């Protein structure tokens, strides 16, 4: 099955063609990165996939069910998602823990596994040491990181991430990529991630989709770097 299936998609803003002939899939257990120059309509493509925009032609579908034949859970992080103001009352830890209540746990105490999942999520984005800080007192980049940690805490089947590592240093990015790889490889999560073309992510991704265009033409898909096996990295404990 495919978690994401895009077939011959084209998109126009009014009469201006922006995307043309886009076809790709993302499967369970697959970590796919999407790149392109600035202005390459990468976020526009994600919004078509999510159903927030309607293609001019072709289709973009997200599976309604996961590999266990249950309702698919989606975790989406847009660019610059964090907008918590200085009056936001929760601590970092409280906010990320709230992600564990989304699957029928509103009236249950969090388990040891829940707490370990939250800790692992915060450590992966370099925010564990800030866990007792008020969310509203953090910088914009720090708010972005805890938003990512909360998405991890919800444990979705499919991650759709739009340049999530903005503001992270190289060591934080590596930890983040390792967590993504662990989720795809071990837990069979599907991942579609828009990113700048960082060399350090290529060893983790299973496939690389690139939006390209010829002069004076819409952005088109793609080149796919799927013929070489990605490097193996030590699995993270779960």
N, C-alpha and C positions, 0 to 999 in steps of 0.2 A: 504493500500500500504506500501511497504518498501522503505525507502530512501537508505539503504545499505542491500544487500543480498549476503551472502557468503555461498556457498554450497560445502561441501566435498573438501575443498581446500587443496592441498599439494604444497609445493615449495621446490626446490633444488637449491643450489649453485653448479654448475657443477654437479658432481655425489653425492654430500653430501646432504642427506635429512635434511631440516631445520624445516619445518612445515608439519603437517600431520593431515588430517581429521578435518579441521576447518569448522565449520558450525555455523552461527549466523545471526541475522538481527538487524537493527536499524530502528525504525519507527519514523514518525513525532511525536513530543511531548515526545520523550524518551531520557533520559540522561543515557548513558551507559559508564561505565569505563572499561578499559582493563589493567590488571596488569600481572606481572610475574617477576621472578628474573632477575637480570642483565644477559644479553645474551640470553633472552628468545625470541628474534626475534619479539618483539612487533612492532618496526619501520618497519621491513620487511613486517609484515602483513599489516600495513597501506599502504605501497607502493604498495602492491598487490591490495588492495581495490581501490586505486587511479588510477590504471592502469599504474603505473610507472615500475612495474615488472609483469611478466607473470607467472601465476601458472603452475606448472607441470601437475596437474590434478585439476579438479573442476573449479568453477567459482567464481568471485567476481564482483558484479555489483553495480553501483550507479544509482539511478533513474534519467532519463533525465528530469522529470517534478516534480513540487512540488504539494502540496495538492490542490492548486488553478488551477491546470492544466496549469501552466506557466513554462517556462524554470527554472529548479532548479539552484539556486545560491549556490556555494560551498565556504566555508571559511576554508582554510587549513593552519595550523601553524606547520612547522617541528621543530625539535630540533634545538636550537641555530640559529633561523632564522635571527636575526639582524646582519647586517654587514655594517652599515653606518660608514663611516670614518669621521675623524675630519673636513673635508672640506664640509660635507653635509650641504647645506645652510638653510634648512627649520627649523622652530621651531616645537616643539612637537605638538602644537595645529594645525599648518598648515598641518602637515603630517596626523594627525588623521582626520581632516576635509576633506582631499582629499578622504577618503573612502566614503563620502556621495555623491560623484560625479559619482559613478559607474553605477547608474541606470537612465541614461538619463538626468543628471542635469549639464552637463559640462557648459552650457551657462545660467544657472539659478542661482539666488541668493539663498543661503541656507536659509531655513525657520527657524522659532523659534523651531519647532520640531527637525530639523536637528541639531541645536546648542545644544539642550537639550540632544539629543542622544549622541553627541560627549562628552559633559560634563559627562554624566552618564558612558560612556565607560572608560574615563580617571580616574574617581573616583574609578571605580571598580578594576582597577589595581594599585591604589595608586599613580597616576602620575598627578593628577590635579594641585597640587601645583608647578609642574615642567613645566607647559604648555608653558611658554614663553622661556624656555631654547632651545638652538640649539641642534638638534638631535645628531650631530656629537660630542658634548661635553659630552654626557652621558656615563655611564658605560655600560658594556655588558648586565647586568641584567636589567637596566633601558630601554635599547633599545629593549630587549625582551618584556618588559611590554607594550611599546607603539605600538609595532607590533601587540600585542594582542588587544589593544584598537582599532587599525585601522580595524582589522578584525570585531570586534563588530560593528564598525561604518558602515561597508558595509552591515550589516543586512542580512547575508546569511540564506538560508533555512536549510543548513546542515553544522555543524562544525565538522572538523576532526582535533584534537589537540594532538600533541606529546609532553608530559611532559611540558605543558605550564607554570606551576607554579614554575619552577626552579628559585631559587633566591628570591622568595617571602617569607615574614614572615607570621606567622599564621593568623594575622588579615587581611592581604591582600588576602591570600588564601580564607578565609571565604567570603569576599566580592565578589571575583571572582566566587566562587561556587554558591553564591546566585544569581548572574547575570545569570550564566548558567541555574540554575534551573528555574529562572523566564522566560528565553527565551524558555525553553522546555515546561514548564507547561502552560504558558499564551499564548505564541506566536507560539506554536507547532513546534519549531525548533527540528531537529534531532541532537544529539550530540554523537560523539564517541571520547573518551579522554583516551589516554595512560597516566598513572600516577604511581608514586611510591605508595605503599600501605598505604597512609596516612589515619589514622583512621577518621580524621575530614571530609573526603569527603563522607564517606559511608552513612551518613544520607541524603545526597542530591541526590545521584544517584538512578535511578530506577532499574538498573541491573548491576551486576558485572561479567565480563568475565575474567577468569584467564587462562593464558597459563602455562601448567604444563608438566612435562615429567618424564618418568621412566628412570632409569639409562641406558646410551648408546642408547637412542632412540630420535627421533625428538621431538620438542615441539608440544604438542597437546592442543587442546581446549577441555574441559574447565569445570570449575565449575561456576554455575550461581546462584547468590544470588538474586533471583527474587520473592521469596515467601513471603517476608515481605514488607509491605508498607513503603516507605520512610517517614521520619519525615517531617511535614509541616513547612515551614518557611514563615514569612511575605512576601507578594508579594512586588516587587519594583514597583513604579509608572512608567508609560510609557507616 
